[in-house]
Structures are given as structure tokens and as C-alpha cells.
């Protein structure tokens, strides 16, 4: 199940769906556009070091929650890696958000364009 990605005038909002809310301990994330550096569609995240989980779920290719790698805190909510969008942040609780999306190339381009406009 993919995340709901909403681009409002003020913020990027990521909302896990269904049980992902429970597994990730996250109802939604709202990031002001000034803190969004950009996004990419990156199916190669499968080989990216995830670090240690806490809190969250890691079961095969399902990752949901907070992961700590290389001294950085990242939010992951992916089910497989083919449709992965990586969102780079600055001055936020998370340095990066990694989520599954319905149309990852389009959503990454829209996020990057909106971030550049702010």
C-alpha cells in the first residue's frame, strides 16, 4: 500500500495508509516547503544502508518507521523498492523521507518543482 502524498501551498504532507500508520508510529508528516530540498525516484534504495530501526518495522522489503544510519534519522515507509521516492530535507527531524508512491517519477518531479519555487 502506497502513501498519500499531498502538495499543499505551505507544505509537503506524507500520510502512511492502513497498518503502516501503526507500524511506522506516524499518522502523517508535514514538511514546510522551505525545508524540502528535492526528490528523486530511486529504485536503487534497496542497497542503501538502512541503519538500525527504532521505532518501526523491518520485514523483508517492508520498511516502516524511523531508521538511523550514518548519524542521520530517516523516515521510511516502503513496500518493495521499485516505486521509491527519496525526499531530501534540511533543518528537520528527519534528514530524508523514503516512501513508496503510485507514480514515483511524476511525484518526485512535482515535489522538486514545488520545493524550487519556494
C-alpha positions in Angstrom: 0.0 0.0 0.0 1.5 3.3 -1.1 1.5 6.6 0.9 -0.8 9.5 0.3 1.4 12.4 -0.9 -0.2 15.8 -0.8 1.4 19.1 -2.0 -0.3 22.0 -0.2 0.5 25.7 -0.6 2.6 25.6 2.5 3.9 22.0 3.0 4.6 18.6 1.7 2.3 16.1 3.5 3.1 12.4 3.7 0.4 10.1 5.1 1.0 6.4 5.6 -2.1 4.3 4.9 -3.7 1.5 6.8 -1.5 -0.5 9.2 1.5 1.5 8.0 0.4 4.2 10.4 0.7 1.7 13.3 4.0 0.1 12.1 5.6 3.5 11.5 4.2 5.1 14.6 3.3 8.0 12.3 -0.1 9.4 11.4 1.4 12.0 9.0 4.4 14.1 8.3 4.1 17.8 7.3 7.3 19.4 6.0 7.3 23.1 5.1 8.5 23.7 1.5 11.4 25.8 2.7 12.8 22.6 4.3 12.3 20.3 1.2 15.5 20.2 -0.9 14.1 18.0 -3.6 13.1 14.4 -4.5 14.1 11.6 -6.8 12.6 8.3 -8.0 15.3 5.8 -6.8 14.6 2.1 -7.1 18.2 1.5 -6.1 17.4 2.3 -2.4 17.3 -1.5 -1.9 21.1 -1.5 -1.5 21.2 1.7 0.6 22.3 1.1 4.2 19.2 1.4 6.4 20.9 1.5 9.7 19.1 0.5 12.9 15.3 0.6 13.3 13.6 2.4 16.1 10.7 2.7 16.3 9.2 0.8 13.4 9.0 -2.4 11.4 11.5 -4.2 9.1 10.3 -7.4 7.5 11.9 -8.3 4.2 11.2 -5.5 1.7 8.7 -3.8 4.0 10.3 -1.0 6.0 8.1 1.4 8.0 9.2 3.9 10.6 12.4 5.6 11.8 15.8 4.3 10.7 19.1 5.6 12.0 22.1 5.4 9.5 25.4 7.3 9.5 24.3 9.6 12.3 21.1 10.7 10.5 17.5 9.9 11.2 15.4 8.9 8.2 11.7 8.1 7.8 11.0 5.0 5.6 7.6 3.6 4.5 8.2 1.3 1.6 6.8 -2.0 0.4 9.4 -3.1 -2.1 11.8 -0.7 -3.8 10.5 -0.3 -7.4 8.3 2.8 -6.7 10.5 4.5 -4.2 10.6 8.3 -3.8 13.5 9.8 -1.8 12.8 13.2 -0.4 15.9 15.2 0.9 15.2 17.6 3.8 17.1 20.3 5.7 16.6 21.6 9.2 14.0 18.9 10.0 13.6 16.0 12.5 14.4 13.6 9.5 17.2 14.2 7.0 15.4 12.1 4.4 11.9 10.6 3.8 11.8 7.4 1.7 8.4 6.3 0.6 6.5 4.2 -1.9 4.4 6.2 -4.3 1.9 5.4 -7.0 3.7 7.3 -9.8 7.2 7.9 -8.4 8.8 9.7 -11.3 5.9 12.2 -11.6 5.6 12.7 -7.8 9.4 13.3 -7.4 9.3 15.8 -10.2 6.3 17.6 -8.7 7.9 17.7 -5.3 11.2 19.0 -6.7 9.5 21.7 -8.7 7.4 22.9 -5.8 10.4 22.9 -3.5 12.4 25.0 -6.0 9.6 27.5 -6.3 9.7 28.3 -2.5 
